[in-house]
Amino acid sequence: MTQERLSLGKKGEDLAIAQLKALKYKILERNYKCPLGEIDIIAREKDMLVFVEVKTRATRDFGGPAAAVNERKQRQLSKVALTYLNQKKLTKFPARFDVVAIELIPPSPRIEVIRNAFELCYG
């Protein structure tokens, strides 16, 4: 991944965390990694554990950011989330997947938090 894309991703995650905190999410982890992949943000909102995927775009050339969280990506995130829940012994807690879609297109960033963006995907 290029340095430019890494920088764009980090800027997006920073904006997402600020937005989630403003919405009263408690950030538990950032960039959780396991052999199956990575989850950008793991947070808690009230009694719900929330796995958050952040997608940031600087142009509209490839569609909106939320569209990048396709079925393949949802399956991968689901596997990583299950690994996290098992590792931390949190399998009894309710959990969901949110997506934060960010467009860094002038005049100002557009940040959309999509709660319960998709269900756990198996297979």
C-alpha positions in Angstrom: 0.0 0.0 0.0 1.4 3.4 -0.9 2.3 6.0 1.7 -0.4 8.3 0.3 -3.1 5.6 0.8 -1.8 4.8 4.3 -2.0 8.5 5.2 -5.5 8.9 3.8 -6.6 5.8 5.8 -5.1 7.2 9.0 -6.7 10.6 8.5 -10.1 8.9 7.9 -9.7 6.8 11.1 -8.8 9.9 13.1 -11.9 11.6 11.8 -14.0 8.5 12.5 -12.8 8.2 16.1 -13.6 11.9 16.7 -17.1 11.4 15.3 -17.7 8.2 17.2 -16.6 9.9 20.5 -19.0 12.7 19.7 -21.8 10.1 19.4 -20.8 8.7 22.9 -19.0 5.6 21.6 -16.2 4.4 23.9 -13.2 3.4 21.8 -11.7 0.1 23.1 -9.2 -0.8 20.3 -7.8 0.7 17.1 -6.4 -1.5 14.3 -7.0 -4.8 16.0 -5.1 -7.4 14.0 -5.1 -11.2 13.9 -4.0 -13.7 11.3 -7.3 -13.4 9.5 -7.2 -9.6 9.0 -7.8 -6.3 10.8 -10.7 -4.3 12.2 -10.2 -0.6 12.2 -12.0 0.3 15.4 -13.7 -1.7 18.2 -15.9 0.3 20.4 -18.8 0.1 22.9 -22.0 2.0 22.6 -24.1 1.6 25.7 -24.2 -2.3 26.2 -23.3 -3.1 22.5 -19.9 -4.1 21.3 -19.4 -2.4 17.9 -16.9 -3.4 15.2 -16.3 -0.5 12.9 -14.9 -0.5 9.4 -13.8 3.0 8.2 -13.7 3.7 4.5 -12.2 7.0 3.3 -12.3 8.4 -0.2 -10.6 11.5 -1.6 -12.5 11.3 -4.9 -15.7 9.8 -6.2 -13.9 8.0 -9.0 -14.5 4.6 -7.6 -18.0 5.1 -6.0 -18.9 6.0 -2.5 -16.8 4.7 0.4 -19.6 2.5 1.9 -19.8 0.5 -1.3 -16.3 -0.8 -0.7 -17.6 -2.9 2.2 -18.8 -5.6 -0.1 -19.8 -9.2 0.8 -16.2 -10.4 0.6 -15.1 -7.7 3.0 -18.1 -8.4 5.3 -17.1 -12.1 5.5 -13.5 -11.1 6.4 -14.6 -8.6 9.1 -17.0 -11.2 10.5 -14.1 -13.8 10.9 -11.9 -11.2 12.6 -14.7 -10.1 14.9 -15.4 -13.7 15.9 -11.7 -14.2 16.6 -11.8 -11.1 18.8 -14.9 -12.2 20.7 -13.4 -15.7 21.4 -10.0 -14.3 22.3 -11.5 -11.8 24.8 -14.2 -14.2 26.0 -17.0 -11.8 25.0 -19.1 -14.2 23.0 -22.2 -13.6 25.2 -22.2 -9.8 24.6 -24.4 -8.3 21.8 -22.4 -7.0 18.9 -22.9 -5.3 15.6 -21.0 -3.9 12.6 -21.0 -0.2 11.8 -19.4 1.5 8.8 -18.0 5.0 8.9 -18.0 6.4 5.3 -15.8 9.4 4.8 -15.4 11.6 1.8 -12.5 14.1 1.9 -13.8 16.2 -0.9 -13.8 20.0 -0.6 -15.1 22.2 0.8 -15.4 20.0 3.9 -15.2 16.3 4.9 -18.5 14.3 4.8 -18.7 11.7 7.6 -21.6 9.2 7.7 -21.9 6.6 10.5 -23.9 3.7 9.3 -25.1 1.8 12.3 -25.8 -1.9 12.0 -24.5 -1.8 8.4 -24.5 -5.6 7.9 -25.1 -8.8 9.7 -22.5 -11.4 10.7 -21.5 -13.2 7.5 -20.4 -16.9 7.5 -18.9 -18.9 4.8 
